[in-house]
Amino acid sequence: MTNLITLTESNFKKTIEENEFVIVDFWATWCKPCVAFTPIFEAAAKKNKDIIFGMVDIDNGKVIADYFQVAIVPAVLFVRDRAGIHAQDGESIDPINFLKNIS
């Protein structure tokens, strides 16, 4: 099983409940910074097989994005033991430091 998954309404809850640590990337196909961040997120997933990395396309996962009040993309949510412990969005996401801090 891969640790990089697409999160949808049908698998989001189960993913959060069954995994100790999940990093969620809220993104959109029309968002250039989101598309630029995707390879960084994927690289972090490859280096950290013990962490689940999930991607939520906010246009297809509107219910999830609304629940977490995602107003700016890209946005990253860190979930440990079913609770959001840290979030970053927009320009506050530093791709280089993200990769260094996760690795």
C-alpha positions as semicolon CSV with decimal commas, in nm:
position;residue;x (nm);y (nm);z (nm)
1;M;0,000;0,000;0,000
2;T;0,126;0,342;-0,089
3;N;0,150;0,614;0,172
4;L;0,049;0,886;-0,079
5;I;-0,325;0,882;-0,135
6;T;-0,608;1,090;-0,272
7;L;-0,845;1,174;0,010
8;T;-1,216;1,193;-0,064
9;E;-1,535;1,208;0,138
10;S;-1,552;0,828;0,120
11;N;-1,206;0,757;0,266
12;F;-1,110;1,064;0,469
13;K;-1,257;0,962;0,805
14;K;-1,127;0,605;0,781
15;T;-0,778;0,728;0,687
16;I;-0,764;0,964;0,985
17;E;-0,901;0,701;1,224
18;E;-0,673;0,418;1,113
19;N;-0,343;0,607;1,098
20;E;-0,151;0,770;1,380
21;F;-0,004;1,051;1,168
22;V;-0,149;1,196;0,848
23;I;-0,037;1,503;0,655
24;V;-0,309;1,649;0,435
25;D;-0,240;1,874;0,137
26;F;-0,542;2,082;0,029
27;W;-0,487;2,188;-0,330
28;A;-0,658;2,274;-0,661
29;T;-0,568;2,210;-1,021
30;W;-0,605;2,582;-1,105
31;C;-0,368;2,690;-0,826
32;K;-0,014;2,735;-0,959
33;P;0,153;2,734;-0,614
34;C;-0,038;2,412;-0,534
35;V;0,084;2,244;-0,851
36;A;0,439;2,363;-0,776
37;F;0,416;2,223;-0,420
38;T;0,294;1,877;-0,531
39;P;0,642;1,737;-0,619
40;I;0,771;1,852;-0,277
41;F;0,480;1,678;-0,104
42;E;0,536;1,362;-0,310
43;A;0,910;1,365;-0,228
44;A;0,831;1,395;0,143
45;A;0,598;1,095;0,112
46;K;0,870;0,888;-0,056
47;K;1,115;0,969;0,224
48;N;0,868;0,901;0,506
49;K;0,694;0,569;0,441
50;D;0,567;0,556;0,801
51;I;0,349;0,866;0,750
52;I;0,033;0,885;0,540
53;F;0,031;1,178;0,296
54;G;-0,315;1,261;0,164
55;M;-0,418;1,506;-0,102
56;V;-0,759;1,677;-0,110
57;D;-0,858;1,853;-0,431
58;I;-1,077;2,127;-0,286
59;D;-1,297;2,135;-0,596
60;N;-1,380;1,765;-0,560
61;G;-1,354;1,753;-0,180
62;K;-1,553;2,064;-0,095
63;V;-1,716;1,907;0,212
64;I;-1,375;1,824;0,361
65;A;-1,229;2,165;0,274
66;D;-1,533;2,340;0,422
67;Y;-1,514;2,131;0,740
68;F;-1,155;2,241;0,796
69;Q;-1,236;2,596;0,686
70;V;-0,979;2,595;0,408
71;A;-1,000;2,940;0,252
72;I;-0,653;2,962;0,095
73;V;-0,462;2,700;-0,101
74;P;-0,221;2,542;-0,085
75;A;-0,290;2,442;0,272
76;V;-0,130;2,166;0,477
77;L;-0,288;2,008;0,784
78;F;-0,095;1,782;1,022
79;V;-0,314;1,527;1,201
80;R;-0,191;1,312;1,490
81;D;-0,418;1,069;1,672
82;R;-0,728;1,205;1,494
83;A;-0,664;1,568;1,591
84;G;-0,532;1,852;1,380
85;I;-0,211;1,964;1,549
86;H;-0,074;2,218;1,301
87;A;-0,183;2,392;0,983
88;Q;-0,017;2,618;0,728
89;D;-0,162;2,783;0,424
90;G;-0,079;3,004;0,132
91;E;0,250;3,184;0,143
92;S;0,332;3,056;0,491
93;I;0,420;2,719;0,336
94;D;0,793;2,714;0,273
95;P;0,850;2,414;0,042
96;I;1,220;2,376;0,124
97;N;1,166;2,382;0,499
98;F;0,862;2,155;0,464
99;L;1,074;1,887;0,303
100;K;1,361;1,933;0,552
101;N;1,131;1,927;0,856
102;I;0,941;1,618;0,745
103;S;1,251;1,420;0,650
